[in-house]
């Protein structure tokens, strides 16, 4: 399924909503959108809503970690919005949830 990206302001937070698969071919677009989200909102917490995704390559998780690392020195951060129990389990198993906050809704 082709990846689509949309930005929106929800609950006073900038959100990147992702639908489709984040796979090898779509990683550059995902990285670009993620970088712009962090840069445009320096010093603020932003969210990446992955509830509309199917496949998420491990490399995409690395891109999120890198973006969070760039956001934090300016006082910002990245949160992931994910209600999928399978993905939440994967994040717990690989330790991703210890590095990035995972929420079930946008706060």
C-alpha positions, -999 to +999 in steps of 0.1 A: +000+000+000+015+034-010+024+057+018+006+090+022+016+118+046-005+146+060+003+172+086-024+187+108-027+206+141-045+185+167-049+194+204-024+223+199+002+198+186+016+194+151+010+159+139+023+139+109-003+113+100+010+084+081-010+059+061+002+030+040+035+012+043+067+028+055+091+006+035+125+010+018+111+029-012+092+054+009+118+060+036+133+092+019+098+108+018+091+098+053+125+111+065+120+144+047+085+149+062+098+140+097+127+164+094+105+192+083+080+185+111+108+188+137+125+218+121+093+237+117+083+231+153+117+235+171+112+235+209+078+218+207+066+182+211+053+168+178+035+136+171+037+110+144+004+091+140+011+056+126-024+041+131-029+041+094+002+022+086+006-015+076+043-022+073+069-002+092+105-011+084+130-010+112+149+017+094+118+040+098+121+035+136+157+046+133+147+077+114+122+085+142+149+081+168+172+103+149+146+130+145+139+128+183+176+132+189+176+164+168+144+177+185+155+173+221+184+198+224+160+226+215+135+214+241+112+195+217+105+158+213+085+133+192+057+111+204+042+082+185+005+077+183-003+040+180-033+019+191-023-013+173-015-039+199+008-058+176+029-027+169+029-017+206+042-052+215+069-049+188+080-015+203+082-030+238+102-060+226+128-040+207+130-012+233+118+015+210+092+025+237+120+033+261+134+058+237+102+074+223+069+080+241+041+058+226+006+071+232-028+057+222-041+092+214-029+127+208-026+146+240 
